[in-house]
Amino acid sequence: MRNIAKSAGHSGVVAYIKDNMDKWKKEPVKFGIIGGTNSGKSSFVNCVRHVKEGEEGFAIVGRGDTTRVPTPYIHPKSSQIVYWDLPGVGTLDFPKNEYIEQMKIHEYDYFFVFFADVLHEDDLWVARQLIMMNKPFCLVRSKVDKDVKKGDKQGIDQNSVFVNLRTKTLKSINKHINLKAHCKLFLISCKEGVGEIDKLVKHIKENVSSIKSEAVVYTLHTLSQEVIEEKFKLLKSRVNKASLGTALISASPIPGIDIYANISILVKEIKHYINVFGLTNKQIRKVSYRDKKQLKCKELFGLCSEKKTRKIVTAMFIEKYVVLFAALSISDIFLPIVGSVISAASTATIVYKFLNEILENLHQDATFVYDLILPLPVRIIRTLRVRFENEGQEGLNKYIFDMLDRWKEETVMIGVIGEPNSGKNEFINPYYHPDNERIIFIGTDISGSKEIQIGPYDDFYVFLNGDIHTDDICILRDLTKMEKSFSVIRTRYVPPQHDPETILGTGLAWLRLDTDLELAELLVERDEEIDSVRLRKIICSQIFKDNECENDTHPNMCVLSCLHISVGEINELINHMIKNLPLPKSEAVVNALFPLSKLVIEEKFQYLKKRIVYLATAATSTTALQIPSICFPLNTHILADELKHYIKVFRFSEKSDEPHKISDRDINTLLCKELLEPGVVFSDIIHRQIKVLSSDDNIAANENIADLFYPVAGSLVSSANNAAIVYKCLTAFLEDFRHDAFVVYDHV
């Protein structure tokens, strides 16, 4: 290490450590995949490599006997990892007596023997040959999602289906004692939440060399939470190596090398953690800004250059450990022997603690992002399944209704800043929302301690009246630094003569008391009409003038140049606010909004649609009561309450006279007219709709929706098909309400 440091400097030391830690990148891993026609080989190859149709390297699926010659599929993350799709054994082209030699079986590290439905003699023959050659392998029964689906129709839960499949398969090899002892069977599906693909990964890891297993796990697509855990365990072991490497650098008595080289190692190591967890730019872009706020390492994501990554990592490291590190480096100058020993041990401890903290946070972020990118119904079903397993039906029902009603308990505080007569009073009048007193608009000047004053607010509206000076930007800079969401609205107002107070106003007065207005730079003149794009550029140039800013878009900021506030501008403000508020708060705001545009109506529809999976699960729970003429248990009152909620959110309640403002002819076009009539019996209408959806003519149409509920079929809900019917019923009602809301909007 010392010789390398002297001859090649810090870059040579970093390269030496990196080469030793990244040997797995140069390690070839060769998988052999054997199986008959339509056994699921191609789907598996695409799944483990995360290659989709149309992308380079996609394995053709479902076209009969597509494998006539050994076909390599290179992993997109590592050219050293190759999955070979091998032709089936026992054909005219590949007879058994020549198969082992033709396929060069001895060259492979691990084999997957795929079969569909039942094992055949050729499959067992392959297994015997692999055992004789001492080659690690497993039997793979694929497409088990179809078996789960079939079992659900017969009232058999997923666990029982797996037990039956395993018993049936192993029964055919029980008479072969040697096979029974060596064959490991995995039931898999390429569909999320079904199968044992995580156990299969663990088996591979246990049966190839440590360096090969490292390569496989690092490059594996995040197929499940279990795969994330395997990645985390391996990365955890790297922390020790990185800590040792930095300790060796600190033990080298060459002043100046240790800090720079250690930062270089930290940067490369953290980038490796991010890549292994799959937290790439492409993946992070799928996460909404609201959810990005919850990421613990959000500042490390989306960095395209080594320079910026180094800058952020250095800042993070300096914030915690630079004082101690500098002291350790100086000690090397005066104590070439003792100091080096002390410095090495201390450096290893510091780096170990720092990397462990980063790794823990990235591990949590990977889990969080994995949950987010799943389809919403799948996410909800997974959560409900865990709740049911841990807390039973009673705990599950409580959780469902807590989730449905959590928005009712949320308080939303919106700060409104601006000069008098800037339009802010018209915008926020009244200060409490008439339909939800927990939504509060507060006029504030943010005087006193900014941190204390700004902290409690969920969002801000900043009204800038006419002229815009550089000192008007101060409050925006403070909001940006505190990562607060805000919207800037520029209006035009000419203050009355002989009223000097109105020049300063009350909203921004505290910003200008210590500022000479004549010296403040005029950015926008009162009568200058500029669009929002230009105004954003001007404001961003001032907010970020002391910092690097890649572009003039800031996710916390909505900028409008509306000289006269209109419905269109208000919609944009609302859209910005609900996308930046935490989910329960944004739901509260959306539910309370008057449907003053089609955008607002659509937002209401989307939020209500998210509730349907919870409701379908709750309404078909095993504790529900049987209803005559309905073929499964159903809690009708749950659905009736939800329809009443739709009516209230879309403003079709008895208190609202909006539907009565349209003509009689147009009223007849309303799809939910029957539900709006006085004294309506909701249960009768629900029963009628459920019966239609339960008919034989609609069974096929319900099957795709039932797929959402298969992970919990037979336990969480009485039947996936039943839940699908309720899901479709509520969706139909909700779509009708949206249609009617658009009709009313167009005519009022």
C-alpha positions in Angstrom: 0.0 0.0 0.0 2.8 2.4 0.9 4.7 1.6 -2.3 1.6 2.2 -4.4 0.9 5.5 -2.6 4.5 6.7 -3.3 4.5 5.6 -7.0 0.9 6.3 -8.1 -0.4 8.7 -5.5 -4.0 8.7 -4.1 -5.5 7.6 -7.4 -3.3 4.5 -7.4 -4.3 3.6 -3.8 -8.0 4.0 -4.7 -7.7 1.9 -7.8 -5.9 -0.9 -5.8 -8.6 -1.0 -3.2 -11.3 -0.8 -5.8 -9.9 -3.7 -7.8 -9.8 -5.9 -4.7 -13.4 -5.0 -3.8 -14.7 -5.4 -7.3 -13.3 -8.8 -8.3 -16.9 -9.9 -8.8 -17.2 -7.7 -11.9 -14.7 -9.8 -13.7 -16.0 -13.2 -12.5 -17.9 -15.1 -15.3 -21.2 -16.7 -14.2 -22.8 -19.2 -16.7 -26.3 -20.4 -16.1 -27.9 -23.3 -18.0 -31.7 -23.3 -18.5 -33.1 -26.6 -19.7 -36.8 -27.4 -20.3 -39.5 -28.3 -22.8 -41.8 -26.2 -24.9 -43.8 -23.5 -23.1 -42.3 -24.3 -19.7 -41.7 -20.7 -18.8 -37.9 -20.4 -19.6 -38.1 -17.3 -21.7 -40.3 -15.4 -19.2 -37.9 -16.3 -16.4 -34.9 -15.1 -18.4 -36.6 -11.8 -19.1 -37.8 -11.4 -15.5 -34.4 -12.0 -13.7 -32.6 -9.6 -16.2 -35.5 -7.0 -16.1 -35.6 -6.9 -19.9 -39.0 -6.0 -21.5 -40.4 -6.7 -24.9 -38.9 -4.4 -27.5 -35.6 -4.0 -25.6 -32.3 -5.5 -26.7 -31.8 -9.1 -25.5 -35.5 -9.8 -25.0 -36.3 -13.6 -25.1 -39.2 -14.4 -27.3 -42.1 -15.8 -25.3 -44.9 -18.2 -26.1 -44.1 -19.3 -29.7 -43.8 -23.0 -29.3 -40.4 -24.7 -29.6 -38.3 -21.5 -30.0 -35.0 -22.9 -28.7 -33.3 -25.0 -31.4 -29.7 -24.1 -30.6 -28.1 -22.9 -27.3 -29.0 -19.2 -27.0 -27.1 -16.8 -24.7 -28.9 -14.0 -22.9 -26.3 -11.5 -21.5 -27.3 -9.6 -18.3 -27.6 -5.9 -19.2 -25.7 -5.0 -16.0 -22.8 -7.4 -16.5 -21.5 -9.0 -19.6 -19.9 -11.7 -17.4 -23.3 -13.1 -16.4 -25.0 -15.1 -19.1 -28.2 -17.2 -19.1 -28.0 -19.9 -21.7 -31.4 -21.2 -23.0 -30.6 -24.8 -23.9 -32.6 -27.0 -26.3 -34.7 -29.8 -24.8 -33.2 -33.2 -24.4 -34.2 -36.3 -26.3 -35.0 -34.7 -29.7 -33.6 -35.9 -33.0 -31.2 -33.1 -33.0 -30.1 -33.6 -29.4 -30.4 -37.3 -28.4 -29.6 -38.3 -24.8 -26.4 -40.1 -25.6 -24.9 -36.9 -27.1 -26.7 -34.2 -25.1 -24.1 -33.8 -22.3 -21.2 -33.4 -24.7 -23.2 -31.2 -27.2 -24.3 -28.8 -24.5 -20.9 -28.7 -22.8 -22.6 -29.2 -19.5 -19.3 -29.1 -17.6 -18.8 -25.4 -18.4 -21.8 -24.2 -16.5 -22.0 -23.0 -12.9 -25.7 -23.7 -12.2 -28.7 -25.2 -13.9 -32.4 -24.6 -13.9 -34.6 -27.5 -15.0 -37.9 -26.1 -16.1 -41.1 -28.1 -16.5 -44.8 -27.3 -16.9 -47.5 -29.2 -15.0 -45.7 -32.5 -14.5 -42.2 -33.9 -14.6 -41.3 -36.1 -17.6 -38.7 -38.8 -17.8 -36.4 -36.5 -19.8 -36.4 -34.0 -16.9 -35.5 -36.8 -14.4 -32.7 -38.0 -16.8 -31.2 -34.5 -16.9 -31.4 -34.3 -13.1 -29.6 -37.6 -12.7 -26.8 -36.5 -15.1 -26.3 -33.3 -13.2 -26.1 -35.1 -9.9 -23.5 -37.5 -11.4 -21.4 -34.5 -12.6 -21.8 -32.8 -9.2 -23.4 -29.8 -10.8 -25.7 -27.6 -8.7 -29.2 -27.3 -10.1 -32.9 -27.0 -9.1 -36.2 -28.1 -10.5 -38.5 -25.1 -11.5 -42.2 -25.4 -11.8 -43.3 -22.1 -13.5 -46.5 -20.2 -14.1 -47.9 -21.1 -10.7 -50.0 -17.9 -10.8 -52.4 -19.9 -13.1 -52.7 -22.6 -10.5 -53.4 -20.1 -7.7 -56.1 -18.5 -9.9 -57.6 -21.9 -10.6 -57.5 -22.8 -6.9 -59.2 -19.6 -5.9 -62.2 -20.5 -8.0 -62.4 -23.7 -6.0 -62.0 -22.0 -2.7 -58.4 -23.2 -2.2 -55.9 -20.6 -0.8 -52.4 -20.0 -2.2 -50.5 -22.0 0.5 -52.7 -25.1 0.0 -52.2 -24.8 -3.8 -48.4 -24.8 -3.3 -48.6 -27.8 -0.9 -50.6 -29.7 -3.5 -48.2 -28.9 -6.4 -45.1 -29.8 -4.3 -46.6 -33.1 -3.1 -47.7 -34.0 -6.7 -44.3 -33.2 -8.1 -42.2 -34.9 -5.4 -44.4 -38.0 -5.6 -43.0 -38.7 -9.1 -39.4 -38.7 -7.8 -39.9 -40.4 -4.4 -39.1 -43.8 -5.9 -35.7 -42.4 -7.0 -33.9 -42.2 -3.7 -30.9 -40.4 -5.2 -33.0 -37.8 -6.9 -35.1 -37.2 -3.8 -32.0 -36.4 -1.8 -30.6 -33.9 -4.3 -33.5 -32.3 -6.1 -34.6 -28.9 -4.8 -38.0 -27.8 -6.2 -39.1 -24.1 -6.5 -42.6 -23.0 -7.5 -42.3 -19.6 -9.3 -44.2 -17.0 -11.2 -43.0 -13.9 -13.0 -46.0 -12.1 -11.5 -45.4 -10.0 -8.4 -46.4 -11.5 -5.1 -46.7 -15.1 -6.3 -44.2 -17.9 -6.0 -40.8 -18.7 -4.4 -38.4 -16.8 -6.6 -36.7 -15.3 -3.5 -36.0 -18.8 -2.2 -34.6 -19.7 -5.6 -32.2 -16.8 -5.4 -31.0 -17.9 -2.0 -30.4 -21.4 -3.3 -28.2 -20.1 -6.1 -26.3 -18.0 -3.6 -25.6 -21.1 -1.5 -24.5 -23.3 -4.3 -22.0 -21.2 -6.3 -18.8 -19.6 -5.1 -19.0 -16.5 -2.9 -17.6 -14.2 -5.6 -20.1 -15.6 -8.2 -23.0 -15.3 -5.8 -21.9 -11.7 -5.1 -22.0 -11.0 -8.9 -25.5 -12.6 -9.2 -27.1 -10.8 -6.3 -25.6 -7.4 -7.1 -26.9 -7.5 -10.7 -30.3 -9.1 -9.9 -33.4 -7.1 -10.6 -35.3 -6.2 -7.5 -37.9 -9.0 -7.7 -39.1 -8.9 -4.1 -38.4 -7.5 -0.6 -36.3 -10.6 0.1 -34.0 -9.8 -2.8 -33.5 -6.3 -1.3 -32.5 -8.0 1.9 -30.0 -10.3 0.2 -28.4 -7.2 -1.5 -28.3 -5.4 1.8 -26.5 -8.3 3.5 -23.8 -8.5 0.8 -23.3 -4.8 0.8 -22.9 -4.8 4.6 -19.9 -7.1 4.2 -18.3 -4.6 1.8 -18.4 -1.9 4.5 -15.7 -3.8 6.4 -13.5 -4.0 3.3 -13.9 -0.3 2.5 -13.2 0.6 6.2 -10.0 -1.5 6.1 -8.9 0.1 2.8 -9.3 3.6 4.3 -7.4 2.4 7.4 -4.5 1.2 5.2 -4.4 4.6 3.5 -4.3 6.4 6.9 -1.5 4.1 8.1 0.6 5.3 5.1 2.7 8.2 6.5 2.2 10.4 3.4 0.4 13.7 4.5 -2.4 14.9 2.3 -3.2 11.6 0.6 -5.5 10.0 3.3 -8.4 12.5 3.3 -8.6 12.9 -0.5 -8.2 9.2 -1.2 -10.7 8.2 1.5 -13.3 10.6 0.1 -12.7 9.0 -3.3 -13.4 5.5 -1.9 -16.5 6.7 -0.1 -17.9 8.3 -3.4 -17.3 5.1 -5.4 -18.7 2.9 -2.7 -21.9 4.9 -2.2 -22.5 5.0 -6.0 -22.1 1.2 -6.0 -24.8 0.9 -3.2 -27.1 3.1 -5.2 -26.7 1.0 -8.4 -27.1 -2.4 -6.6 -30.3 -1.3 -5.0 -31.5 -0.1 -8.4 -32.1 3.4 -7.3 -31.2 4.7 -10.8 -32.3 8.0 -12.3 -34.9 6.1 -14.3 -36.3 4.4 -11.2 -36.3 7.6 -9.1 -38.2 9.5 -11.8 -41.1 7.2 -11.2 -41.4 8.5 -7.7 -43.7 11.5 -7.2 -42.2 14.6 -5.6 -44.4 14.2 -2.6 -42.8 10.7 -2.0 -39.3 11.8 -2.8 -39.4 14.1 0.3 -39.5 10.9 2.4 -36.4 9.4 0.9 -33.5 9.6 3.4 -30.8 9.9 0.7 -32.7 12.0 -1.8 -29.7 14.4 -2.3 -27.7 11.5 -3.7 -30.1 10.5 -6.4 -30.1 11.8 -9.9 -26.5 13.0 -9.8 -25.1 12.7 -13.3 -21.5 13.7 -12.7 -18.7 12.4 -10.5 -18.0 16.0 -9.5 -21.4 16.6 -8.0 -21.5 13.3 -6.2 -18.1 14.0 -4.7 -19.2 17.4 -3.6 -22.3 16.1 -1.8 -20.6 13.1 -0.2 -17.7 15.4 1.0 -20.2 17.8 2.5 -22.0 15.0 4.3 -18.7 13.5 5.6 -17.2 16.8 6.6 -20.4 17.7 8.6 -19.8 14.7 10.9 -16.1 13.7 10.9 -13.7 16.2 9.3 -12.4 17.6 12.6 -11.4 14.2 13.9 -10.1 13.1 10.5 -7.9 16.2 10.2 -6.5 15.6 13.6 -5.7 12.0 12.7 -4.0 13.1 9.5 -1.8 15.7 11.3 -0.8 13.1 13.9 0.9 11.1 11.1 3.3 13.9 10.5 4.6 13.9 14.0 4.1 10.3 15.0 5.1 8.2 11.9 4.8 5.0 13.8 2.4 5.3 16.8 0.4 8.0 15.0 -0.2 5.7 12.0 -1.5 2.9 14.1 -3.9 5.2 16.0 -4.9 6.9 12.8 -5.6 3.6 10.9 -7.8 2.2 13.6 -9.7 5.5 14.1 -10.1 6.0 10.4 -11.6 2.5 10.0 -14.1 3.2 12.8 -15.1 6.5 11.3 -15.6 5.2 7.8 -17.4 2.1 9.0 -19.9 4.2 10.9 -20.4 6.7 8.0 -20.9 4.0 5.4 -23.1 1.9 7.6 -25.4 4.9 8.2 -25.6 5.6 4.4 -26.2 2.0 3.6 -29.0 1.7 6.2 -30.7 4.8 4.7 -30.3 3.5 1.1 -31.7 0.1 2.3 -34.8 1.9 3.6 -35.1 4.0 0.5 -34.9 0.9 -1.7 -37.7 -0.8 0.2 -39.8 2.4 0.1 -39.3 2.8 -3.7 -40.0 -0.9 -4.4 -43.3 -0.5 -2.7 -44.1 2.7 -4.6 -43.5 1.4 -8.1 -45.8 -1.5 -7.6 -49.3 -1.0 -8.9 -51.4 0.7 -6.2 -53.8 -2.2 -5.8 -50.9 -4.6 -5.4 -49.3 -2.4 -2.8 -52.6 -2.1 -0.9 -53.2 -5.9 -1.0 -49.7 -6.6 0.3 -50.2 -4.3 3.2 -53.7 -5.7 4.0 -52.3 -9.3 3.9 -49.6 -8.4 6.4 -52.2 -6.8 8.6 -54.5 -9.8 8.4 -51.7 -12.2 9.3 -50.6 -10.1 12.3 -53.8 -8.8 13.7 -56.6 -11.0 12.3 -59.9 -9.9 10.8 -60.8 -7.4 13.5 -57.4 -5.6 13.3 -57.6 -5.6 9.5 -61.1 -4.0 9.4 -59.9 -1.3 11.9 -56.9 -0.6 9.7 -59.0 -0.3 6.5 -61.4 2.2 8.0 -58.6 4.2 9.6 -57.0 4.5 6.2 -60.2 5.5 4.5 -61.0 8.2 7.1 -57.5 9.5 8.0 -58.0 12.6 5.9 -60.7 13.8 8.2 -58.3 14.3 11.1 -55.7 16.2 9.1 -55.1 19.9 9.6 -53.9 21.8 6.5 -52.3 25.2 7.2 -51.6 27.5 4.2 -49.7 30.7 4.7 -50.7 33.6 2.5 -48.1 36.4 2.1 -48.7 39.6 0.1 -49.3 43.3 0.1 -52.8 44.8 0.6 -55.0 44.7 -2.5 -52.8 42.2 -4.2 -55.6 39.8 -4.6 -54.8 37.7 -1.6 -57.9 38.6 0.4 -60.2 37.7 -2.5 -58.3 34.4 -2.9 -58.5 33.2 0.7 -61.9 34.6 1.8 -63.0 33.1 4.1 -60.0 32.0 6.2 -61.5 28.7 7.2 -62.7 26.4 4.4 -66.5 26.2 4.7 -66.6 22.5 4.0 -63.6 21.6 6.2 -62.6 23.8 9.1 -59.3 21.9 9.4 -58.2 23.6 6.1 -57.0 27.1 7.2 -55.6 30.0 5.2 -53.6 32.3 7.4 -52.4 35.8 6.4 -48.8 36.1 7.7 -45.8 38.3 7.5 -43.4 35.6 8.8 -41.9 38.1 11.3 -39.7 36.9 14.2 -37.8 33.6 13.9 -38.3 32.3 10.4 -37.8 28.7 11.4 -40.5 28.9 14.0 -42.9 30.8 11.8 -42.4 28.9 8.6 -42.2 25.4 10.1 -45.9 24.7 10.9 -47.2 25.6 7.4 -47.9 23.0 4.8 -47.8 25.4 1.8 -47.5 29.1 1.0 -49.0 31.5 -1.5 -46.8 34.5 -2.1 -48.6 37.4 -3.8 -46.2 39.9 -5.5 -47.9 43.1 -6.5 -46.9 44.9 -9.6 -43.2 45.8 -9.4 -40.9 43.0 -8.3 -37.6 44.0 -6.6 -34.6 41.8 -5.5 -35.6 42.2 -1.9 -39.0 40.6 -2.7 -37.1 37.4 -3.3 -35.8 37.1 0.3 -38.8 35.3 1.5 -38.8 32.9 -1.5 -35.1 32.1 -0.7 -36.0 31.3 2.9 -38.8 29.0 1.8 -36.5 27.3 -0.7 -33.8 26.7 1.9 -36.4 25.1 4.3 -37.7 23.0 1.4 -41.2 24.4 1.7 -43.7 24.2 -1.1 -44.9 27.6 -2.3 -46.6 29.3 -5.2 -45.8 32.8 -6.5 -48.6 34.9 -8.0 -47.8 38.2 -9.6 -50.7 40.6 -9.8 -51.0 44.3 -10.8 -52.2 46.9 -8.3 -51.8 50.7 -8.2 -51.8 51.9 -4.6 -53.9 54.9 -3.6 -52.1 58.3 -3.4 -51.0 59.7 0.0 -50.9 56.2 1.5 -47.2 55.4 2.0 -48.0 52.3 4.0 -49.6 50.6 1.0 -46.3 51.0 -0.8 -44.7 48.7 1.7 -47.8 46.7 2.5 -48.1 44.5 5.6 -47.2 41.2 4.0 -43.6 42.0 2.8 -43.0 45.1 4.8 -40.6 43.4 7.2 -38.4 42.5 4.3 -38.0 46.2 3.2 -37.7 48.1 6.4 -33.9 47.9 6.4 -33.6 48.3 2.6 -33.3 51.4 0.6 -36.0 51.0 -2.1 -33.9 53.2 -4.5 -31.0 50.8 -4.2 -33.0 47.6 -4.7 -32.8 46.3 -8.2 -36.0 46.4 -10.1 -36.6 43.0 -11.7 -40.0 43.5 -13.2 -41.8 46.8 -13.7 -45.5 47.2 -12.7 -46.8 47.4 -16.3 -44.5 44.8 -17.8 -46.5 41.8 -19.0 -44.4 38.6 -19.0 -45.5 35.0 -19.0 -44.9 32.5 -16.3 -41.9 30.9 -18.0 -40.0 34.2 -18.1 -41.1 35.1 -14.6 -39.8 31.8 -13.3 -36.4 32.4 -14.9 -36.1 35.8 -13.3 -37.1 34.5 -9.8 -34.9 31.4 -10.0 -31.9 33.4 -11.1 -32.2 35.4 -7.8 -33.1 32.5 -5.5 -30.2 30.3 -6.8 -27.7 33.0 -7.6 -25.3 31.7 -5.0 -25.8 28.0 -5.7 -25.5 25.7 -8.6 -28.8 25.3 -10.4 -29.0 22.9 -13.4 -32.3 24.5 -14.7 -35.0 26.9 -13.8 -37.5 24.3 -12.6 -37.9 23.8 -8.9 -40.4 21.2 -7.7 -41.4 23.2 -4.7 -42.3 26.2 -6.7 -45.3 27.2 -8.9 -44.9 30.6 -10.6 -47.8 32.4 -12.2 -47.8 35.8 -13.9 -51.6 36.4 -13.7 -52.3 40.1 -13.8 -55.9 39.1 -13.2 -56.6 36.0 -11.2 -58.7 33.5 -13.1 -60.1 30.0 -12.6 -57.3 28.7 -14.8 -54.5 30.1 -12.6 -56.3 29.0 -9.4 -56.4 25.5 -10.9 -52.7 25.5 -11.5 -52.1 26.6 -7.9 -54.4 23.9 -6.6 -52.7 21.3 -8.7 -49.3 22.3 -7.4 -50.4 22.3 -3.8 -52.1 18.8 -3.8 -49.0 17.2 -5.5 -46.7 18.6 -2.8 -48.8 18.0 0.3 -48.6 14.6 2.2 -51.2 12.2 0.9 -53.8 12.5 3.7 -53.6 16.3 3.6 -53.9 16.5 -0.2 -56.9 14.2 0.0 -58.6 16.5 2.5 -58.0 19.5 0.2 -59.3 17.7 -2.9 -62.4 16.4 -1.1 -63.2 20.0 0.1 -62.6 21.7 -3.2 -65.5 23.1 -5.2 -65.6 21.4 -8.6 -64.7 24.6 -10.4 -63.0 22.9 -13.4 -62.6 19.6 -15.1 -59.1 19.3 -13.6 -60.5 19.4 -10.1 -63.2 16.9 -11.0 -60.6 14.5 -12.4 -58.5 14.9 -9.2 -61.5 14.1 -7.1 -62.1 11.0 -9.2 -58.5 9.8 -8.9 -58.4 10.1 -5.1 -61.8 8.3 -4.7 -60.6 5.5 -7.0 -57.7 4.8 -4.7 -60.2 3.9 -1.9 -61.9 1.1 -3.9 -59.4 -1.7 -3.2 -59.7 -1.1 0.5 -63.5 -1.0 0.2 -63.7 -4.1 -2.0 -61.6 -6.0 0.6 -63.7 -4.7 3.6 -67.0 -5.3 1.9 -66.2 -9.0 1.1 -64.5 -9.9 4.4 -65.3 -13.2 6.0 -67.2 -11.6 8.8 -69.8 -10.1 6.4 -73.4 -11.1 6.4 -75.1 -13.2 3.7 -77.6 -11.3 1.6 -80.4 -13.1 -0.2 -80.0 -13.6 -3.9 -76.3 -12.6 -3.7 -73.9 -15.4 -4.1 -71.3 -14.2 -1.6 -71.2 -12.3 1.7 -71.4 -8.5 1.4 -71.4 -5.6 3.8 -73.9 -3.5 1.8 -73.7 -0.6 4.3 -70.0 -0.1 3.5 -70.9 0.4 -0.2 -73.9 2.6 0.6 -71.7 4.9 2.8 -69.2 5.2 0.0 -71.8 6.2 -2.5 -72.9 8.9 -0.1 -69.3 10.0 0.1 -69.1 10.3 -3.7 -72.2 12.4 -3.7 -70.8 14.8 -1.1 -67.3 15.1 -2.7 -68.8 15.8 -6.2 -71.2 18.4 -4.6 -74.4 16.4 -5.5 -75.7 16.5 -1.9 -79.1 18.0 -0.9 -77.3 21.2 0.3 -76.0 21.8 -3.2 -78.3 23.2 -5.8 -75.9 22.8 -8.7 -77.7 19.8 -10.3 -80.9 21.8 -10.3 -79.5 24.6 -12.3 -79.4 22.5 -15.5 -82.4 21.9 -17.8 -84.8 19.0 -17.5 -83.4 17.6 -20.7 -79.9 17.6 -19.4 -80.9 16.1 -16.1 -82.1 13.1 -18.0 -78.5 12.6 -19.2 -77.2 12.1 -15.6 -76.2 8.5 -15.1 -76.7 8.7 -11.3 -80.0 10.5 -11.3 -81.6 7.6 -9.4 -79.1 8.0 -6.6 -79.8 11.7 -6.2 -83.5 11.3 -5.7 -84.9 12.0 -2.2 -85.5 8.9 -0.1 -83.5 6.6 -2.3 -82.7 3.1 -0.9 -79.0 2.6 -1.8 -79.0 -1.1 -0.9 -81.6 -1.9 -3.6 -79.5 -0.2 -6.3 -76.3 -1.9 -5.1 -77.9 -5.3 -5.1 -79.2 -4.8 -8.6 -75.7 -3.8 -9.8 -74.0 -6.7 -8.0 -76.4 -9.2 -9.5 -75.6 -8.0 -13.0 -71.8 -8.2 -12.4 -72.1 -11.7 -10.8 -73.9 -13.1 -13.9 -72.2 -15.7 -16.1 -71.8 -13.1 -18.9 -69.5 -11.0 -16.8 -67.3 -13.7 -15.1 -64.7 -13.5 -17.8 -64.5 -9.7 -17.6 -64.0 -9.9 -13.8 -61.0 -12.3 -14.0 -58.4 -9.7 -14.8 -59.5 -7.6 -11.8 -59.5 -10.7 -9.6 -55.8 -11.0 -10.3 -55.3 -8.0 -8.0 -56.7 -10.0 -5.0 -54.9 -13.3 -5.6 -52.1 -12.7 -3.1 -54.7 -12.8 -0.3 -57.3 -15.1 -1.9 -58.9 -17.5 0.5 -57.7 -15.8 3.6 -58.1 -12.0 3.6 -61.2 -12.0 1.4 -63.8 -14.8 0.9 -62.9 -14.9 -2.8 -60.8 -12.9 -5.2 -63.6 -13.0 -7.7 -66.1 -11.6 -5.1 -63.7 -8.7 -4.3 -63.3 -8.1 -8.1 -67.1 -7.8 -8.5 -67.3 -5.2 -5.7 -64.3 -3.4 -7.1 -66.0 -3.3 -10.5 -69.3 -2.2 -9.0 -67.8 0.8 -7.1 -65.7 1.7 -10.1 -68.8 1.8 -12.3 -70.6 4.0 -9.9 -67.6 6.3 -9.5 -67.2 6.7 -13.3 -70.9 7.6 -13.6 -70.5 10.3 -10.9 -67.5 11.7 -12.8 -69.6 11.8 -16.0 -72.4 13.6 -14.2 -70.0 16.1 -12.6 -68.7 17.0 -16.1 -72.3 17.4 -17.3 -73.1 19.8 -14.5 -69.9 21.7 -15.0 -70.5 22.2 -18.7 -74.0 23.6 -18.0 -73.5 25.7 -14.9 
